């Protein structure tokens, strides 16, 4: 099984992550931010990636550092578990409806990080979490995971529905992209023979 653990410790946060890419969507999540916990639980459940997250951050200041650093740590753990990315499907996409909302996510596990973010909110907060922090989480995740990631809310009114649909769409796209293609399980899915832009 493709598993990895990551510890990230800074003066602002202390985070421990464990992932199993070949899991069943079993999760234990505790970031101290209720709404972020809810979103990470959705990510695990709908990607079928087992996810353990324990984060202690400077929430007495705000949720920024914990949100960003959790995205970095989860992305790093997934990248570590993917290894050389040999045999993966590499690409995935998903449309997720949630009542009046429709979100679309496309992902390429290319090892060339990039985020396109086309999501607007009508409120500044969801629970105690600033809605502007969701882009920070997706940016951090894409960078650390080595993912080209396009996230769009095509339409929607309810802010809870908008971001939850985005996380669920990421989960379903990721689920496809990390799958091993049995026809090419021994090869990196690139004509270059390697994924990524580094030498």
N, C-alpha and C positions, 0 to 999 in steps of 0.2 A: 504493500500500500504506500501511496505517496503522502508522507506526513512530514511536518516540520514544526519546530518550536522557535519562538523568538522572544527575547527580552530586550526592551528598550527603556533605558533609564536616563533621564536628564534632570536638570534642576527644577523642571516644571512638572514632569510626569514620571511614573513608574508603571510600565505596562508589560504584561506577560500574555503571550498568544500561543495557542496550539491549533493546528489545522490538520485535517485528514481529508484530502481531496476525493478519496474514494469512500467517503462515509455515507451516512443516511440522513444528514441534516439534523444531527443532535447538537445542542448548544448549551453552554453556560456562559452568560454574559453579565458582567457587572462593571460599568464604567462610572457609575455615580450620576449619570445623566439618563433619566428615565426614558426620554423619547429616543435617544441614540441607542439605548439597549434594545428598544422595540424594533428599530430599523435593522440592527445587526442580527437579531433573532430571525427577522424575515430573510435576510441575506443567507443565513445558514440553512434555514428550512427549505427555501426554494431552489438553492443551488445544490443541495444534498452534501455540502461541505460541512463536516463536523467542525465546530468552532468553540474554542474556550478562550474567553477574554476576561482578564482581570486588570483593571486600570485604576490607579490612584493618581489624581491630578490636582492642580491648584484651582479647584472649583470655587474657592473663596475669592478668586479674581474674576474668572468667568469660565465658560466652557470651551474656549478656543483651543487651548493647548491640548486638552484631553481629546477633543474631537479630531484635530489634525493628526496628533501622534497615534491615535488608534487606527486611522486610515493608513499611516505609514507602516505601522507594525503588522497589520493584517495583510497589506499588500506585500510586504517583505516576506512574511511567512508563506504566502501563496507562491511567490517567485521561487523561494527556496525549495518548496515541495515539488515544483515543476521541474527543477533541475535544468537539464539541457533542452527541455521542452520537446524531447523526441517523441514522435508518435501522436502528439495532441492534434485535435481538430483545428485548433488555433483561432478560428473565427466563430463568433456567435452573435445572434441578435434576438431580440424579443420585443413584442408589443404587449403591454399589460393594461387592460382596462380596469378601472376601479370606480364604479358608479359613473359619474359624469366625466371622469378623467381618463385620458389615454396617454401613456408614456411609451417611449421607444428608446431602447439602448442597443448600440452595436459595439462590439469589442473585437479587438485583434490583439492576441497575446504575442505581439511582434518583438517584445523587448525594446521597443521604441516608444517611450511614454509620451502621451499627448491627450489632452482633455478638450473636448468641445462641449460646452454647457449652455443649453438653451432652455432654462427653467426659470420662471418668474413666480414670485409669491405675492400675495395680497396682504400678508401680515408679517410683522417683524419677528414674532415668536411663535413657537409651537411648544406648549408646556413652558418649561424654563429655558428652552433652547432657541437661540437666535437663528432664524431661517437662513441668514447669509452663511452660516457655518456649514451647511450641507455641501455647497460648492467646494469648500476647503477640504471636506472629507473625501469627496470624489477625486479632487486634484491630487491629494496626498496618496490615495489608494492607487490611482493610475500611475503616478511617478514610481512608487515603490514596487508595484507589481510588474512594471514593464509592459503596460497596456496602452494601446491607442483606444480611447474610450469616448464615444459620442452619446450624450445623454440629452434627451429632449422631452419636454411635456408638450404634446401636440395640442391639447386643450384640457381645461379643467378649471374648477372654481374653488373647491375645498382644498386648503393648503395641506391638511393631513393626507388626503387622498393623493395629492400631487407628489409629495416626496415618498410616500409609501409605494406608489406605483413605480417610481424611479428605482428604488432599492430592489423591488421584486423583479423588475425588468433586468437590472444588473445581474441578479441572482440567476435568472433563467438563461441569460446570454452566457454568463460564466460557466454554467452547468454544461452547455454545449461545447464551449471553447476548450475546456480542460479534458473532455472525453478523449480517450485513446481511440484512434481510427484503426480498426483491425487490419485494414488493407495496407497501412504504412506505419505500423507500430514501431518499426526499427529506424525510422528516418525523421530528421528535423523537417517540418513542413515549410521548406523554403528552397528555391533553386540555388540560393547561396550556400546552403548546407549548414547555415548558422543563423540564429535569430538575434537581431540587435545591430546597432550601428557602431559599436566600439570595435577597435582593432583586435 
